[in-house]
């Protein structure tokens, strides 16, 4: 079946209304960029899930990073997408302007060279991400241990996507199928969704990021539902293997262990966080303390947006009290945040 036939089929779909969740923020951006909603039937609803690691990071984490950045003899290293995320004491960008020692890194391996050059200074890495980026932080810790470098710390907000997807399945029965995250699946493989598909009776289809990939994935989900099937399919085989990346998974297993993690707007999800194992405790920047989150104002619908209960523009703060120039939360400022993506495509 070619792409024209797939579009024709989806455009003319007239079955029961379906709600499909794309978990990955990059998929959300691609859906807007390629006008996917205009190419499919209005009876197929696409909603965004908790696929942005910055967006689900609790405010307390930002505050912890700010605390380190102001601590004498310490320097915080972070990726740029964290700089504008609000904390209770301002964003990292605002604190940097106020004299805090914050450096935007392009690779966490920069910490190795910095730590060797300044052995009396502590370099704190803001480690945020899902399975996609967590192996890189694990490799940094392995290399630091190999070289006997001990003036590096990780403050982790590393999370795993699968427990969150399971949480959504347990708490939102109205979602009919999942467009599985391409980047995460490169690491985990497609087989990790088999048990979810079997337990909850929903299709889980891994997608790439081109318009054709996403449309083909939506088509396969719809066809599964129409046939009364619920299985895993991999529509991104040029990058995603059934069993994932064994080397990356080995690093994760060696350096980290699972534990409960706070997801902004959702609460604590068991076994969804990655924490340094005891043998690497010298590099732990106090990550396990980060279970608190600020109470969100009543008008903020961050939690509902993150799990796809509402679209971002249905939040009363969207575009007015909360916008990229004056963001309330990370969903509006992260490049993969659904609120920011919706704002950029609506205004």
N, C-alpha and C positions, 0 to 999 in steps of 0.2 A: 504494500500500500504506500503510495507516494504522499508527500506532504500536502499537496492540493486536495487529495481525497480525504486526508485526516482533517484538514480545516473544514471541508465541506460537511463531513460527518459531525464534527463538534459544533459547527455553526447551526446545524439543523437538529441538534439533539432536542427531543421533546419529552423525555422521560421524567421521572420524579426529580424534584430539585435536589441537587447534590452540593455538599459543602466539602471542598478539598483544601487541605492545609499545605502550603509550602513552608517548610521549617527553616530554610536558609535565607538570610537577608539578601544574599546575592541573587537568589531566585526572585525575591520580591522586586529588586531593582530591574532585573531582566524582564519580568512580566510587564512592568510599566514601560520600559524602554522599547519593547517590541509590540506594544499594544495588544498583548495577548487577550485581555478581556474583551476587546472588540472583535476578536476572531472566533470566539466561542459563544455558545448559547447563554443567554442570561439565566438559564436554569442551572448552570454550573457556576457556583460561587467559589472564588479563590480567596482564601484568608491567610494571613501571615501568622507564623508561630514564633517561638522563642529562639530564633536562629542567630541572634546577635549576642555574642558573649559580653560585649561592653554593656549592652542594654540590661542584662540581667544581673549585673554586678551591683551589690548593695552600696549604699552611700557610705557606710562605715569603712568600706575598703578604700575609697578615695581619701577619707579622713586619715586612715592609717598611712597611706602613701605621703600625704601632706606632712604628717608628723615626722616621718623619716627625713623628708626633704629639708626640714627646718632643724634637724638634729645636728649638732656640731660633728664634723668629721665624716658625714654621710652624704651620699649623692644618689638621687633617684634616677633610674633609667627607665624610660617608658616609650611606647610607640605613640605616634602623634594622635591617634584616634581617641586617646584617653585625656588629652590635654584640656578639653573644654567641658568634660563631664562635671556637673556640679557636685560639690561636697558641702557639708554644713559650714565649713570654713572657707568656701570658695573653691574654684576649680584649680587644677594643677597650673594652668596657664596664668591665672590671677596670682597664685602663690609664687610662681617663678618671677613674675613682674615685681613681686614684693621682696625678692631676694632669696627665695628658697633655691636650694641646689637641685635643679631638675634638668635633665638632658634628654632630648628626644633621640632615641636610638633607631637604627635601621636594621639591626640584628642583635639578638641577645648575646651573641658571641663577642660583641664589643666590650662586654663586662670583663672578659678574660684579660684582654690587653690593658684595659684601664686599671684592673686590680693588680696586675704585675708592675705597672708603671708607678702606682701609688700604693704601696703595701700598707701604709698607715691609715688609709681611707677606706671606709666601708661603702661598697657599691650595691645598692638595693635595686633589684629588678622587679618592676611591676609586671608580674606574669599573669596575663589575662588571656583566656581563649578556651576553645574546645579541643577535641582530639586532634584537630588539624595542626595546631601550633604547639600543643603540649610537648610533643617529642623533642622539639628544638630546645626547650627549657631543660628537659631531661639531659640532653647531650651536653649542654653548658655545665650542668652540675657534675656529670661524669668527667668532663675534661678538667674542671676545677679540682676535683678530687684526685685525678691522675697526676696533676702538676703540683699538688699540695697547696693550692691557693685557697685561703680560708677567709678572705675579706670580701666575699660575695654573699648576698642574701637574696632569697626569693620571697616576695610577698605574693602569695598565689590566690588568684580568683579563677583557677582552672576548673572547668566543669566538663562533664560528659553528656552528650546529647541524648543518648538512649534512655536513661532514667527519666529525663524530662518529657520525652515523647510518650513514655509509658504513663507518666503522671497525667498527661493530657488525655490519653485514652481512658484512664480511670475516672477522670473528672468531667469529661466532655463527650458524651455519647453521641452527639449530633454530627460529629465529623465522620465523613464517609470514606475518606482515603487520604493518604499522605504522599506528597511529593518529597521524597527523602533527600537530605542535603548531599550535594555532590562532593564538596571538599571534605566533610567529615567521613563520608563513605570511602574515600580514597584510603583513609587510615583503617577504618573499622572493617571494611568490606561490606558486601550486601547481605551476607548470611545473618548478620546481627538482627535484621528485621524479621527473620523467619518466625521466631517465637512470638513476636508482637502480632504479626499477621494471624497466626494460629490462635492466640489467646483472645484477641479482640474482634476477629472476623472482619478485618479491613484490609484493603490492598495497600501495600507499601512499594512504591516504585522509585528507584533511584534515577535522578535526572542530571543531565549536563546543563550548560548555561546558555547555549544558543537557542533561538526561538524554536527551531525544529526539534531540539531535544525536549523542551518543555511541552510543546504541543503533542509530541509523540507520547510523552509520559502521561499527560492528561487523558489522551485517547485510551491508553492501556488501562488506566484506573477505571474509566467509564465502562470499558468493555468487560473488565473483571466484574464490576458491580452488576452489569446487565446479565452476565452469565451466572451470577450467584457465587462467584469465586472470591477468594481472599488470600492472596499470596504475595510473595516478594518477586519483583522483577528488576533487572538491572539494564537501564537504557543508556548507561554511560560506561560501556565496557572498554572504551579506549583508555580510561583512567582508573576505573574501579574494578577490582578483582573480587571474586566471591569471598575470599578469606582475608582481604585487606592487605596491608603492608606489614609483613611479619617483622621486619627490622624495627619499624616505628613502634609496633605493639610491644616488642621485647624491651625497648627503652622505657616505655610507659610502665610496664610491669616491674622493671628493675628499680626504677627511681621513685615511683609514686605508689600510693595506696589509696583506695577509695574511702570516702567518708561523707557525712552529711554536709550539705552546702546550702547557703541562703541564696535564693533567686529573687532578685528585686521584683516586688509586686506579687510573688507567688508564695513565698515562705520557704521553709526548709524542705528539701527533697533528699531522701536518704540515698547514700551511696552515689551521689551525683558530683561530688567534689574530688579533686586529686590533690593529695598532700604528700610531702616528702617523707620517705620511709625513715625509720629511726637511725639507720646507718648514715644518713645524710643530714641529720638534725643540725649540724653546725651551720648549714646553709639556710635554715628555716628562719624567716623573718617574722614569725608570730602569726602565720596564716590561720591557724586553727582557732584563733580568737574571733574571727570575723563572722559571727552569726547574727549580729544585730543589724537591723535596717531602720531607717527613719520612718515615722508614720507618714503616709502619703496624705495630702489634703483630700477632702471629700470629692472635690471636682476633678482630681487627677484619676484617669482611667488606665494608668500604665499597666496594671495587672491584667485588665480585661483585654487591652490591645496585644500584649505579649502572647496571650494564649488564643488570640483570634476570636474572642467573644464579640468584639466590635471592631470596626475599622477605625484607624487613627482620627479621621475627620469627624467621627461621632463623639469624640471626647470634647467636653465643653471648653477645655483649655487650649485645644489645638488651634494654632495659627494666631492666637491673640495673647493669652497669658503665657503660652509656651510656643516659641518659634526658634529657629536657629540662632538668632541674634540674642535671644533671651530665653534659653532653654530651661525647663524645669528639671528634666531628667535626660539620661543618656539615649533614650529612644529617639530624641529629636536631634542629637548632635553626632551620633555615630554614623559612619558612612553606610553601615548595614542596618541601621535602626529604621523600623517601619514608619515611625512618625516623620523622621527626616526625609525618607524616600517619598512618602505621600505628599509632604509639604513641597518638596522640590518639583514634583510633577503636577501640582495643583496651582502653584502661584508663579 
